[in-house]
Amino acid sequence: MEKYKRILFNPHRYLSTSNFNIYKEGKTWHRRSRKNREKAKPEKKETAPKEVAKKPAENVVLIGRKPVMNYVVARLTFFNSGEKEVTVKARGRAISRSVDTIELLRRAFVKGLGIKNIKIGTEEMTREDGQKSNVSTIEITVDK
């Protein structure tokens, strides 16, 4: 009977419903009703507040392999939250994607956007096989 119950409960069936939380402990999946979630939470112990180091550049987006529009939306979010200056960083093959992001932002979404600074450089990287290689980098700062 235990084997039958395991087959019957498919955790992926409940992922789309908002009434249950699905979680995994060890090798077994568990389903918990949202109503019972508060009851099952362990009590929090009081601890001393941790000192959080402030990030010096929260308005920086690192460009990677995602589509260009994802980065444009990230930039728009920064500008809509009140940031006046935003930085885009990329290296290697993502440099062209970073330039596309800034140009789309300037021409289509934010009309009064100006380029404040462009820094280009080279980083020396060590590959997995131990060889050293040079990777081009770019950092573009724009402001309203």
HELIX and SHEET records of a PDB file:
HELIX    1   1 GLU A    2  LEU A    8  1                                   7    
HELIX    2   2 PRO A   11  TYR A   14  5                                   4    
HELIX    3   3 ARG A   34  ASN A   36  5                                   3    
HELIX    4   4 ARG A   37  ALA A   40  1                                   4    
HELIX    5   5 VAL A   68  ASN A   80  1                                  13    
HELIX    6   6 GLY A   92  ALA A   94  5                                   3    
HELIX    7   7 ILE A   95  LEU A  104  1                                  10    
HELIX    8   8 LEU A  105  PHE A  109  3                                   5    
SHEET    1   A 2 PHE A  20  GLU A  25  0                                        
SHEET    2   A 2 THR A  28  SER A  33 -1                                        
SHEET    1   B 4 VAL A  60  LEU A  62  0                                        
SHEET    2   B 4 GLU A  85  ARG A  91  1                                        
SHEET    3   B 4 LYS A 132  ASP A 143 -1                                        
SHEET    4   B 4 GLY A 114  THR A 126 -1                                        
END                                                                             
